[in-house]
Amino acid sequence: MNNLSKGLLALFFIFLSGGLQAQRIRITEGTLEDFRKEKSVNVEFTYDNMRVGKFDKEADYVASKKEEYNKKEPGRGDTWANSWVSDRAYRFEPKFNELFQKYSELSPKKDARFTLIFHTTSTEPGFNVGVWKKNAEIDAEVWIVETSNRDHILAKIQVQKAPGRSFWGADFDTGERLAEAYAAAGKALGKFLKG
């Protein structure tokens, strides 16, 4: 192996190790003792007051990106802004639910005894420009509440650094990277709740 190959290999491992951050899940309040007896759960998602990248307010991020894309190509920013919102129902939530159900072994049911509210608090969209990339990642607060009495909170759980990346490098689309972050969160949370 020549020096150039060794250098490129070392650089690859530096980028790889820099991009790997462990997802963390922990209970911040309450207990899961009663919940772990359940066979079904209602799952809901919220995105209120979400931070995005360096922006404290999602609306500021969307306005900035929309303007940037529209300057490059008229209408592209408007299309992007619509996808930013519609991807939640069509990509992120289904990915989360698929893996959450698989690993928690809980079936979805609107009138289940408990509702799991997955509130995304922070989104890092990441980027992939071919030679340089930053993985997407989400943070969330999860509340498990009694479905018939939402004021009765059984537990609060924090999900940190759910990674959104593709090992094949085909994650040039923001929605694809974020869908993978929701998939990772669903899998890890499902395992965590199953105990």
C-alpha positions in Angstrom: 0.0 0.0 0.0 1.5 3.3 -1.0 1.6 6.5 1.1 -1.3 8.0 -0.7 -3.5 5.0 -0.1 -2.5 4.9 3.5 -3.3 8.6 3.9 -6.7 8.2 2.2 -7.5 5.2 4.4 -6.6 7.1 7.6 -8.7 10.1 6.4 -11.6 7.8 5.8 -11.5 6.4 9.4 -11.2 9.9 10.8 -14.4 10.9 9.0 -16.1 7.7 9.9 -15.3 8.0 13.6 -16.2 11.7 13.7 -19.6 10.8 12.3 -20.4 8.1 14.8 -22.2 9.3 17.9 -24.1 7.1 20.2 -27.8 7.6 20.4 -28.9 7.9 24.0 -32.3 7.2 25.6 -33.2 7.7 29.2 -36.2 8.1 31.5 -36.3 11.6 32.9 -39.5 11.2 34.9 -41.9 8.5 35.9 -41.7 4.7 35.4 -42.4 2.2 32.6 -43.6 -0.6 35.0 -47.3 -0.4 34.0 -46.6 0.4 30.4 -44.5 -2.8 29.8 -47.5 -4.9 30.4 -49.3 -3.4 27.4 -49.8 -5.1 24.0 -50.7 -2.0 22.0 -50.1 1.7 22.0 -51.3 4.8 20.2 -48.4 6.8 18.7 -48.6 10.5 17.9 -46.0 13.0 16.7 -45.5 16.7 17.3 -42.9 19.2 16.0 -43.8 22.4 17.9 -41.0 24.7 18.9 -38.4 22.6 17.1 -34.9 23.9 16.6 -33.3 23.1 13.2 -29.5 23.2 12.7 -28.2 26.5 13.9 -31.7 28.1 13.9 -33.7 28.3 17.2 -36.9 28.5 15.2 -37.9 26.1 12.5 -39.7 28.9 10.6 -36.4 30.8 10.3 -34.7 27.7 8.9 -37.4 27.1 6.4 -37.5 30.7 5.2 -33.7 30.8 4.8 -33.6 27.5 2.8 -36.6 28.4 0.7 -35.0 31.7 -0.3 -31.6 30.1 -1.0 -33.2 27.4 -3.3 -35.5 29.9 -5.1 -32.5 32.1 -5.9 -30.8 29.1 -7.6 -33.9 28.0 -9.4 -37.3 29.7 -9.2 -39.9 27.5 -7.5 -37.4 25.0 -6.2 -37.6 26.5 -2.7 -41.4 26.4 -2.6 -41.2 22.7 -3.6 -38.6 22.0 -0.9 -40.7 23.8 1.8 -43.7 21.7 0.9 -41.6 18.5 1.2 -40.1 19.6 4.5 -43.6 19.4 6.0 -45.1 16.6 4.0 -42.1 14.2 4.6 -43.2 13.9 8.2 -46.4 12.0 7.4 -45.1 10.2 4.3 -41.6 9.4 5.3 -40.5 10.0 8.9 -43.5 8.8 10.8 -43.9 5.5 8.8 -40.2 4.7 9.2 -40.4 5.3 12.9 -43.6 3.3 13.3 -42.3 0.4 11.3 -39.2 -0.2 13.4 -40.8 0.9 16.7 -43.6 -1.8 16.2 -41.0 -4.4 15.2 -38.8 -3.9 18.2 -41.3 -3.0 20.9 -43.7 -5.7 19.7 -46.6 -3.3 20.4 -49.4 -3.1 17.9 -50.8 0.3 16.9 -54.2 1.1 18.2 -55.9 4.5 18.4 -57.9 3.6 21.6 -55.0 1.8 23.4 -54.7 2.5 27.1 -51.6 4.6 26.6 -50.5 7.1 24.0 -46.8 7.7 23.1 -46.2 11.3 22.1 -43.0 11.7 20.1 -42.1 15.4 20.2 -39.1 16.2 18.0 -37.2 19.0 19.8 -34.2 19.4 17.5 -33.4 18.4 14.0 -30.0 18.5 12.3 -30.7 18.0 8.6 -27.1 17.3 7.8 -25.8 17.4 4.2 -24.0 15.3 1.6 -22.2 17.0 -1.2 -20.3 13.9 -2.4 -16.8 14.6 -1.0 -18.1 16.0 2.3 -21.0 15.1 4.5 -22.6 15.6 7.8 -25.1 13.0 9.1 -28.6 14.1 10.0 -29.7 13.7 13.6 -32.8 14.3 15.8 -33.5 14.8 19.5 -36.9 14.2 21.0 -38.9 14.2 24.2 -41.3 11.2 24.5 -44.3 11.3 26.8 -46.3 8.2 27.6 -49.7 9.4 28.7 -53.0 7.8 29.6 -55.1 8.0 26.4 -58.3 8.9 28.2 -56.6 11.4 30.5 -53.7 13.1 28.8 -52.8 15.0 32.0 -51.8 11.6 33.6 -48.2 11.3 32.4 -46.8 7.8 33.1 -43.2 8.6 31.9 -41.1 11.1 30.1 -38.2 9.9 28.1 -35.4 11.7 26.3 -34.0 10.6 23.0 -30.7 12.2 22.0 -28.7 12.0 18.8 -30.8 9.5 16.7 -28.5 9.3 13.7 -29.7 9.7 10.1 -27.2 8.3 7.7 -26.9 5.8 4.8 -24.0 3.5 4.8 -24.1 3.4 1.0 -23.6 7.2 0.7 -26.8 7.7 -1.3 -28.3 10.1 1.2 -28.1 13.3 -0.8 -31.8 14.0 -0.1 -32.5 15.7 3.3 -35.7 13.7 3.6 -33.9 10.5 3.2 -31.3 11.3 5.9 -34.1 12.4 8.3 -36.2 9.3 7.6 -33.2 7.2 8.6 -33.0 9.3 11.9 -36.6 8.5 12.7 -36.0 4.8 11.8 -33.1 4.7 14.2 -35.1 6.4 16.9 -38.0 4.0 16.4 -35.8 1.0 16.7 -33.9 2.2 19.7 -37.0 3.4 21.6 -38.8 0.1 20.8 -36.0 -1.9 22.3 -35.8 0.4 25.3 -39.5 0.2 26.0 -39.6 -3.6 25.6 -36.9 -3.7 28.4 
